[in-house]
Amino acid sequence: MSQNNKKRRMDDELRSKLELISDLQVHKTELEAQNQELKEAQQELEIARDRHVDLYDFAPIGYLTLDKFGCVQSINLTGATLLGVHRQYIIGKPLLTCLPKVDSNAFLHYLKGIFNSSSNTVIELTITDSNQVEKHLRLVSSLISNGGSCRMVISDITQLKETAQRNQELLLENRRLLQNLYKIQEKERRVLAHELHDELGQWLSAIHAEAEIICSSLGDNSVVQESAASIKESVNEMHIVIRSMLHKLCPALLDALGLKDSLLDLRDKWCVHHANITLEFKLKGKLDDLDGHINITVYRIVQEALTNIYRHADATQASVNLHRIGDKNSETDYLLLSVQDNGKGYDTSKKPSGLGLLGMRERVIAVGGELMVRSISNDGTQIDIKLPLSAVSYNRRAEDKKQI
């Protein structure tokens, strides 16, 4: 019995050892699999880290982290390049020391605002790097959740600033060209008006006189007399047409009596020809000492606006309000012009088919003004215009000096 027990124990031990070996082999396999997974995960992490480093360091904009004292905790290579300083000399130092020739008070005020705001804060700074090259930087910062530091994004907007400056110069040049264009246009209109008045007017007067002589020298029933009377009537009609053309080409009252009386005369003549539309005029402020270019600009705008109302609006009521705010001696000196009708309106999102509104807008832009149109279908149209007077006077004085 003892031998059998001994053999049984040996068999049990052997079985246990075999099971242990089997478990160890399984465990080894699992460890090897886990080790392989860890190696793959580590490799992916290294790849992701390298990718992150590349994205962080070589991003087109600068990234950095500041503490509440303005010291740099971290910065990418692009940020260091924008500042013109090696990264190793920036970490741990106040950012203000890395911004050469910058407005320190503006930056310190900005830094204080970052930690007192829960939203993004923005500032634009101009710096001069070590190569004496001026740069324009835009800083956008946000507070980190712990409240002790902030993230900052630095962008180089030098090219954008230069482009904006160039666009502004082109805009001013375009306005000067428009002013000259309208001056030449008005001059040509005056020349044409004088030609119509002096040349064509004289010939018509001569024809009228000859027809009068024929009428007075013939009998009442003469066919020739009837023809002469018809000629006289045609000449009178032509005189009326020419006077209307002269008024459109060159408002005679504008130079003699000024803007206010010229507009009132325009209103009276317009009401005679468009009796079906009630027109209201309101003129406020001092309008008798305005620059001649402003006078003709306002007159032409009102003239064109009333023409558009007659041709396109299908309106029964219209109003023109002209108000001068301030005077030559005040800080604010400008004109507010509003033309309104109760017509059918139009869709302002679509480009107008005619040139009337475009011409008004160009005239307004030429003198540095602003134009806004509001229109609702079946509820009329309103045109609001603001014309600065001091800027126009200054620009014209500058032009006169250049010509001298």
C-alpha positions as CSV (number, residue, x, y, z in Angstrom):
1,M,0.0,0.0,0.0
2,S,2.8,2.4,0.8
3,Q,4.3,1.9,-2.6
4,N,1.0,2.6,-4.3
5,N,0.6,5.7,-2.2
6,K,4.1,6.8,-3.0
7,K,3.5,6.2,-6.7
8,R,0.2,8.1,-6.6
9,R,1.9,11.0,-4.9
10,M,4.6,11.1,-7.5
11,D,2.0,11.0,-10.2
12,D,0.2,13.9,-8.6
13,E,3.4,15.9,-8.2
14,L,4.3,15.2,-11.8
15,R,0.8,16.2,-12.9
16,S,1.1,19.4,-10.9
17,K,4.5,20.2,-12.4
18,L,3.2,19.6,-15.9
19,E,0.2,21.9,-15.2
20,L,2.5,24.5,-13.8
21,I,4.8,24.3,-16.9
22,S,1.7,24.6,-19.1
23,D,0.5,27.6,-17.1
24,L,3.9,29.2,-17.3
25,Q,4.1,28.7,-21.1
26,V,0.6,30.2,-21.5
27,H,1.7,33.1,-19.2
28,K,4.9,33.5,-21.2
29,T,2.9,33.7,-24.4
30,E,0.6,36.3,-23.0
31,L,3.6,38.3,-21.7
32,E,5.2,38.1,-25.1
33,A,2.0,39.3,-26.7
34,Q,1.6,42.1,-24.2
35,N,5.3,43.0,-24.7
36,Q,4.7,43.2,-28.4
37,E,1.7,45.4,-27.9
38,L,3.6,47.7,-25.6
39,K,6.4,48.0,-28.2
40,E,3.9,48.8,-30.9
41,A,2.1,51.3,-28.6
42,Q,5.5,52.9,-27.7
43,Q,6.4,53.1,-31.3
44,E,3.1,54.8,-32.1
45,L,3.5,57.2,-29.2
46,E,7.0,58.1,-30.5
47,I,5.6,58.7,-33.9
48,A,2.8,60.8,-32.5
49,R,5.3,62.7,-30.3
50,D,7.5,63.4,-33.3
51,R,4.5,64.5,-35.3
52,H,3.3,66.7,-32.4
53,V,6.8,68.2,-32.1
54,D,6.9,68.9,-35.9
55,L,3.4,70.4,-35.8
56,Y,4.2,72.5,-32.7
57,D,7.7,73.7,-33.6
58,F,7.2,74.3,-37.3
59,A,3.6,75.6,-37.3
60,P,3.1,78.7,-39.4
61,I,2.3,80.7,-36.2
62,G,4.0,81.0,-32.9
63,Y,2.8,79.2,-29.8
64,L,4.0,79.9,-26.3
65,T,2.9,79.7,-22.6
66,L,3.3,82.5,-20.1
67,D,2.9,82.7,-16.4
68,K,1.1,85.5,-14.7
69,F,4.3,87.5,-14.5
70,G,4.8,87.4,-18.2
71,C,7.7,84.9,-18.2
72,V,7.9,82.4,-21.0
73,Q,7.3,78.8,-19.9
74,S,7.4,77.3,-23.4
75,I,7.6,78.4,-27.0
76,N,7.9,76.8,-30.4
77,L,10.6,77.4,-32.9
78,T,8.3,79.6,-35.1
79,G,7.5,81.8,-32.2
80,A,11.2,82.2,-31.4
81,T,11.9,83.0,-35.0
82,L,9.2,85.7,-35.1
83,L,10.7,87.3,-32.0
84,G,14.2,87.0,-33.6
85,V,15.7,85.3,-30.5
86,H,17.0,81.7,-30.0
87,R,14.6,79.6,-28.0
88,Q,17.1,78.7,-25.3
89,Y,17.5,82.4,-24.5
90,I,13.7,82.9,-24.1
91,I,12.6,80.2,-21.8
92,G,12.2,81.5,-18.2
93,K,12.6,85.1,-19.2
94,P,9.9,87.9,-19.4
95,L,8.4,88.0,-22.9
96,L,8.7,91.8,-22.8
97,T,12.5,91.6,-22.9
98,C,12.2,89.7,-26.1
99,L,10.0,92.3,-27.8
100,P,12.5,95.0,-29.0
101,K,11.3,98.6,-29.3
102,V,7.8,97.8,-28.3
103,D,5.3,99.8,-26.3
104,S,5.9,98.3,-22.9
105,N,2.9,100.0,-21.3
106,A,0.5,98.7,-23.9
107,F,1.9,95.1,-23.5
108,L,1.8,95.2,-19.7
109,H,-1.8,96.4,-19.8
110,Y,-2.6,93.7,-22.3
111,L,-1.0,91.0,-20.0
112,K,-3.0,92.2,-17.1
113,G,-6.2,92.0,-19.1
114,I,-5.4,88.4,-20.0
115,F,-5.6,87.2,-16.4
116,N,-8.7,89.3,-15.8
117,S,-10.7,88.0,-18.7
118,S,-12.3,84.6,-19.4
119,S,-12.3,85.2,-23.2
120,N,-9.6,85.6,-25.8
121,T,-7.8,88.9,-25.7
122,V,-6.1,90.4,-28.7
123,I,-3.4,93.0,-29.3
124,E,-1.4,94.1,-32.3
125,L,2.2,95.2,-31.7
126,T,5.0,96.7,-33.8
127,I,8.5,95.5,-33.1
128,T,11.9,96.0,-34.6
129,D,14.1,92.8,-34.7
130,S,17.9,92.6,-34.4
131,N,18.2,93.2,-38.2
132,Q,16.3,96.5,-37.8
133,V,13.4,95.1,-39.7
134,E,10.0,96.3,-38.6
135,K,7.4,93.6,-37.9
136,H,3.7,93.8,-37.1
137,L,2.6,91.0,-34.7
138,R,-0.8,89.9,-33.6
139,L,-1.1,88.3,-30.2
140,V,-4.2,86.2,-29.2
141,S,-4.2,84.9,-25.6
142,S,-6.5,82.8,-23.5
143,L,-6.3,81.9,-19.8
144,I,-5.4,78.3,-18.9
145,S,-7.9,76.5,-16.5
146,N,-5.5,76.6,-13.6
147,G,-5.5,80.5,-13.8
148,G,-1.8,80.7,-13.2
149,S,-0.7,80.8,-16.8
150,C,-2.0,81.6,-20.3
151,R,-1.6,80.3,-23.9
152,M,-0.6,82.8,-26.5
153,V,-0.6,82.7,-30.3
154,I,1.7,85.0,-32.3
155,S,1.0,85.8,-35.9
156,D,3.1,87.9,-38.3
157,I,0.7,90.3,-40.0
158,T,3.3,92.5,-41.5
159,Q,2.3,91.6,-45.1
160,L,-1.4,92.0,-44.2
161,K,-0.6,95.5,-42.8
162,E,1.4,96.5,-45.8
163,T,-1.4,95.3,-48.1
164,A,-4.0,97.2,-46.1
165,Q,-1.8,100.3,-46.2
166,R,-1.4,99.9,-50.0
167,N,-5.1,99.4,-50.4
168,Q,-5.8,102.5,-48.4
169,E,-3.3,104.5,-50.6
170,L,-5.0,103.1,-53.7
171,L,-8.4,104.0,-52.3
172,L,-7.3,107.5,-51.6
173,E,-5.8,107.8,-55.1
174,N,-9.0,106.4,-56.6
175,R,-11.0,109.0,-54.7
176,R,-8.7,111.8,-56.0
177,L,-9.1,110.4,-59.5
178,L,-12.9,110.4,-59.1
179,Q,-12.9,113.9,-57.8
180,N,-10.9,115.0,-60.9
181,L,-13.1,113.0,-63.1
182,Y,-16.3,114.8,-61.8
183,K,-14.5,118.2,-62.0
184,I,-13.7,117.5,-65.7
185,Q,-17.2,116.2,-66.3
186,E,-18.8,119.3,-64.7
187,K,-16.4,121.5,-66.7
188,E,-17.4,119.8,-70.0
189,R,-21.1,120.2,-69.0
190,R,-20.6,123.9,-68.5
191,V,-18.8,124.2,-71.9
192,L,-21.6,122.3,-73.6
193,A,-24.3,124.4,-71.8
194,H,-22.6,127.6,-73.0
195,E,-22.4,126.3,-76.5
196,L,-26.1,125.4,-76.5
197,H,-27.0,128.8,-75.1
198,D,-24.7,131.0,-77.2
199,E,-24.6,129.2,-80.5
200,L,-27.8,127.2,-80.9
201,G,-29.8,129.7,-78.9
202,Q,-28.7,132.6,-81.2
203,W,-29.6,130.6,-84.3
204,L,-33.0,129.7,-82.9
205,S,-33.6,133.4,-82.0
206,A,-32.7,134.4,-85.6
207,I,-35.1,131.8,-87.0
208,H,-37.8,133.0,-84.7
209,A,-37.2,136.6,-85.8
210,E,-37.3,135.7,-89.5
211,A,-40.5,133.7,-89.0
212,E,-42.0,136.7,-87.2
213,I,-41.1,139.0,-90.2
214,I,-42.8,136.5,-92.6
215,C,-45.9,136.4,-90.5
216,S,-46.3,140.2,-90.2
217,S,-45.7,140.7,-94.0
218,L,-48.3,138.3,-95.4
219,G,-52.0,138.1,-95.3
220,D,-54.0,136.2,-92.8
221,N,-54.9,133.3,-95.0
222,S,-51.5,132.8,-96.5
223,V,-50.2,129.2,-96.4
224,V,-46.7,130.6,-96.0
225,Q,-47.9,132.5,-93.0
226,E,-49.2,129.3,-91.5
227,S,-45.9,127.6,-92.1
228,A,-44.1,130.6,-90.5
229,A,-46.3,130.4,-87.5
230,S,-45.6,126.7,-87.2
231,I,-41.9,127.5,-87.3
232,K,-42.3,130.0,-84.5
233,E,-44.1,127.5,-82.4
234,S,-41.4,124.9,-83.1
235,V,-38.7,127.3,-82.1
236,N,-40.5,128.1,-78.9
237,E,-40.7,124.4,-78.1
238,M,-37.0,124.0,-78.9
239,H,-36.2,126.9,-76.5
240,I,-38.1,125.1,-73.8
241,V,-36.2,121.9,-74.4
242,I,-32.9,123.7,-74.5
243,R,-33.6,125.5,-71.3
244,S,-34.4,122.1,-69.7
245,M,-31.2,120.7,-71.0
246,L,-29.2,123.7,-69.8
247,H,-30.7,123.3,-66.3
248,K,-29.6,119.6,-66.3
249,L,-26.2,120.3,-67.7
250,C,-25.4,123.3,-65.6
251,P,-27.6,124.5,-62.7
252,A,-27.2,128.3,-63.2
253,L,-28.5,129.1,-59.7
254,L,-25.8,127.0,-58.0
255,D,-23.0,129.4,-58.5
256,A,-25.1,132.5,-58.1
257,L,-27.4,131.7,-55.2
258,G,-25.9,128.6,-53.5
259,L,-27.0,125.1,-52.8
260,K,-30.2,125.8,-50.8
261,D,-31.9,128.0,-53.5
262,S,-30.7,125.7,-56.2
263,L,-32.3,122.7,-54.5
264,L,-35.5,124.6,-54.0
265,D,-35.6,125.5,-57.7
266,L,-34.9,121.9,-58.6
267,R,-37.9,120.9,-56.4
268,D,-40.2,123.4,-58.0
269,K,-39.3,122.4,-61.5
270,W,-39.5,118.7,-60.6
271,C,-43.0,119.1,-59.1
272,V,-44.2,120.9,-62.2
273,H,-43.3,117.9,-64.4
274,H,-44.3,115.2,-61.9
275,A,-47.4,116.5,-60.3
276,N,-48.6,113.0,-59.4
277,I,-45.8,112.6,-56.8
278,T,-45.9,114.7,-53.7
279,L,-42.4,115.9,-52.9
280,E,-41.3,117.3,-49.5
281,F,-38.1,119.2,-48.9
282,K,-36.5,119.8,-45.5
283,L,-33.2,121.8,-45.4
284,K,-31.5,122.5,-42.1
285,G,-28.3,124.1,-41.0
286,K,-25.9,126.5,-42.7
287,L,-25.7,125.6,-46.4
288,D,-24.5,128.9,-47.9
289,D,-20.7,128.5,-47.2
290,L,-20.1,125.0,-48.6
291,D,-17.3,124.1,-51.0
292,G,-18.3,124.3,-54.7
293,H,-17.4,120.6,-55.2
294,I,-19.7,119.6,-52.3
295,N,-22.5,121.8,-53.7
296,I,-22.4,120.1,-57.1
297,T,-22.1,116.7,-55.5
298,V,-25.2,117.1,-53.4
299,Y,-27.1,118.7,-56.2
300,R,-26.3,115.9,-58.6
301,I,-27.1,113.2,-56.0
302,V,-30.5,114.7,-55.3
303,Q,-31.1,115.2,-59.0
304,E,-30.3,111.5,-59.8
305,A,-32.3,110.2,-56.8
306,L,-35.4,112.1,-57.9
307,T,-34.9,110.8,-61.4
308,N,-34.8,107.2,-60.1
309,I,-38.0,107.8,-58.1
310,Y,-39.8,109.0,-61.1
311,R,-38.5,106.2,-63.4
312,H,-38.5,103.2,-61.2
313,A,-40.2,103.6,-57.8
314,D,-43.9,103.9,-58.8
315,A,-44.2,106.2,-55.8
316,T,-46.8,108.7,-54.8
317,Q,-44.8,110.4,-52.1
318,A,-41.1,111.4,-51.8
319,S,-39.0,113.4,-49.4
320,V,-35.5,115.0,-49.4
321,N,-33.9,115.9,-46.1
322,L,-30.6,117.7,-46.0
323,H,-29.1,118.6,-42.6
324,R,-25.7,120.1,-41.8
325,I,-24.3,119.0,-38.5
326,G,-21.8,121.6,-37.1
327,D,-20.0,124.3,-39.0
328,K,-16.5,125.2,-40.1
329,N,-15.5,126.1,-36.6
330,S,-16.7,122.9,-34.9
331,E,-14.9,119.6,-34.5
332,T,-17.7,117.7,-36.4
333,D,-18.8,119.2,-39.7
334,Y,-20.7,117.0,-42.1
335,L,-23.9,116.8,-44.2
336,L,-26.6,114.2,-43.7
337,L,-28.7,113.6,-46.8
338,S,-31.7,111.3,-46.9
339,V,-34.0,110.7,-49.9
340,Q,-37.0,108.5,-49.3
341,D,-40.0,107.3,-51.3
342,N,-43.1,105.1,-50.7
343,G,-42.7,103.1,-53.9
344,K,-42.4,99.4,-54.7
345,G,-38.8,99.1,-53.4
346,Y,-36.4,96.5,-54.7
347,D,-34.1,93.6,-53.5
348,T,-30.9,95.3,-52.2
349,S,-29.1,91.9,-52.3
350,K,-29.2,92.0,-56.1
351,K,-27.0,94.3,-58.2
352,P,-29.1,97.2,-59.6
353,S,-29.5,97.1,-63.4
354,G,-29.2,100.9,-63.8
355,L,-26.3,103.2,-63.3
356,G,-28.1,105.8,-61.2
357,L,-27.3,104.3,-57.7
358,L,-23.8,103.4,-58.8
359,G,-23.2,107.0,-59.9
360,M,-24.4,108.3,-56.6
361,R,-22.2,105.9,-54.7
362,E,-19.2,106.9,-56.7
363,R,-19.8,110.6,-56.1
364,V,-20.2,109.9,-52.4
365,I,-17.0,107.8,-52.2
366,A,-15.1,110.5,-54.2
367,V,-15.6,113.0,-51.3
368,G,-14.9,110.4,-48.6
369,G,-18.6,109.9,-47.7
370,E,-20.8,107.0,-46.8
371,L,-23.9,105.7,-48.5
372,M,-26.5,103.2,-47.2
373,V,-29.6,102.0,-49.0
374,R,-32.6,100.4,-47.3
375,S,-35.4,99.0,-49.3
376,I,-38.3,96.7,-48.6
377,S,-40.6,95.2,-51.2
378,N,-43.8,97.4,-51.6
379,D,-42.6,99.6,-48.7
380,G,-40.3,102.1,-50.5
381,T,-36.6,102.9,-50.6
382,Q,-34.5,105.2,-48.4
383,I,-31.0,106.4,-49.3
384,D,-28.9,107.8,-46.4
385,I,-25.7,109.7,-47.2
386,K,-23.1,111.2,-44.9
387,L,-20.6,113.7,-46.4
388,P,-17.7,114.9,-44.3
389,L,-17.1,118.6,-45.0
390,S,-13.8,119.3,-43.1
391,A,-12.0,116.4,-44.9
392,V,-13.2,117.7,-48.3
393,S,-12.1,121.2,-47.6
394,Y,-8.7,119.9,-46.4
395,N,-8.2,117.7,-49.4
396,R,-9.1,120.5,-51.8
397,R,-6.7,122.9,-50.0
398,A,-4.0,120.3,-50.3
399,E,-4.7,119.9,-54.0
400,D,-4.6,123.6,-54.5
401,K,-1.2,123.8,-52.9
402,K,0.1,121.0,-55.1
403,Q,-1.1,122.9,-58.2
404,I,0.6,126.1,-57.0
